[in-house]
């Protein structure tokens, strides 16, 4: 990622992209061009150094929201089989960098993916919801008692965030905001 390519990344509007179960979901940009290359390089091509640039992009967008809440940052977890195959959770890397930039606190222990789900990108919304049903376990003892900022790379239908929000709310955790780096639809 060169400075010129980074500067070509385009931010989305700073309003909530959608609301899921009463939770604001913000997407930083549109999943195209350099942002698509950035995410794919980090996620599928083992280019871990790209986590910094994705975190920087998300942080610069997040700053525009003007919130002064002290969040615990919770990346979307991967199932242990996916981590074994990929060798890392790309969103944990992004969360670490995002927290360095923002001064917020990471929390990788609060929610775990306990169901080995299929990749979502070829599934319809209803297939995604079925795929993700009961996929997450919340360990309430790991709650840092700060508002949650759930982060993910792509928010297509919102089904991953929706299932995480449902699992968290079942445990009485409801001060949640969601932030994704991109949205394929641009809305």
N, C-alpha and C positions, 0 to 999 in steps of 0.2 A: 504494500500500500504506500504509494508515494504521496507527497503533500498535494500534488495537483489532482490526483484521483480522489483523495479524501475531500478536497474542497469542492469537488463536483457532486458530493452527496447532497441530496435535497431533503430538507426537513418538511414534515407534514404540518398542518395547522396545529396549534396548541390546545385545541379543544378535545374533549374526550371523543375517541373514535366510535365508541359504543358503550353501552351500559349493560352489564351482565349481573343479574340478581342484585341490582342496586349498587354495583361496584363500577366505578369509572375505569375504562380501559383506554389507554393512550398508546398510539403507535407513532413512532418517531419519523418514519419515512415510508416510501413505497418500495416494495420488493422488486426492483428492476436495476438494470445497469450495474454500477459499481457497488451498490449496497447488496445486490444479489450475489455478485462475485465475492464480496467480503464475507457474507454469511456462509456461502457454500465452501469457500476456502477453509474457514474455521471449522465448520461442521463435518465436512466430508473428506477434506484433503490434508488433514493433520497439520494445518498451518496455525499452530497455537498462538503465535505472535500476533495474529489478527484480532485476538480477544481484546487487546488494548484499544484498537481502533473502533471496534464495535461498541465497547464500553464508553469511549470518548464521545462517539456520536450520540449514544443514548443519554449520557450525562449532559451534553450540551443542550439537548432537547429538554431534558428534565429540569435544567436550570430555568428555562423559559416558562415553565409552569409556575414558578415563583412560590413554591411551597416551602415552609420552614419546619415541617414535621421531621422528627428524627425517626426514620424508618429502620426496621430490620429488613434487609434485602434477601429475598428468598427466590433462587432460580428454580425453574421447572426441573424437577429431578428426572433422572433417567433410571431405568431398571438396571439392576446389576449385570444382566446379560448384555445389554446395549453398551454399558461402560466397558465390559470385558472385550467386546468386539472393537469399539472405537478407541479404547484406552483412556478416555477422559470424558467428562461432561463439559461440553463447550460453554454452556451457560454458567457453570460454576466459575470457569475462568473469567468470563465476562463480569460476573458478580464481584469477583475479587478486585478486578481493575476498576469497576464502577465504584466500589466502596473506597478504594484508594483515592479516587478523584473527588468523591462527594463527602468523605468522612463518615458515611453511614456504616452500619454494622451488618456484616453478612450473617446469615443463618442457614446452614446447609443441613441441619439436623431436624428441623421442625416437621417437614413433610417428605415422605419417601414414596417412590413409585413401587408398589408391591405386585403389580400385574405387568407382565411382559407384553405390552401392546404392540400392535402392528404399526409400521410407519403410517402417518396420517395423510400424507400429501395426495394420495389417489382416492381417498375415501370421501363420500358425501357427508353432509352434516349429520344425518341420522346414523350412518355407519361409524362416524367418529365418536358420537355419543355412546353408542353400544360398545365400541372398542375401549373407551375410557371408563366405562362404568366400574366403580369400585377399584380404580387403578391406584388410588392414593391413600396412604395411611398418615394420620397426623399424630405426632408424639407431643401432646400438650405440655409435658414436662420440659420440653426443649424451647417453649415459647419464651422469648425475651421480654415480653410484655411491652412491646413497642408496636406501633402501627406496621402493617406488612406492605412491602412493595414487592409484588410478584413480578419476576422478569422472565421474558422468553424472547426468542429470536423472531418468530413469525406468528402473527395472529390472523388466521384465515377466517375461520368461522367462530372462533372464541371458545370452542369446545374444551380445550385443555384448561384454559383459565376457569371456565364454568365448573368443570369437575373439581378443580382444586378449591375453588371458592365454596362449593357445596361441602367438601370434606372438612374444610376449616370451620365453616359455620356450624356444622354438626358438633364441633368441639367448643363452640362458644366464642370463636375468634372471628370478629366481623369488621374490624377496622382495616380494610384492605383496599389497595390501589394496584392496578395492573399496568405494566409498561412493556410493550413489545418493540423491538427495533424496527419492524416493518409489517406491512399489510399488503398482500398481493393485489387487492382490489383498489387501493389508493383512496379508500374512504374510511 
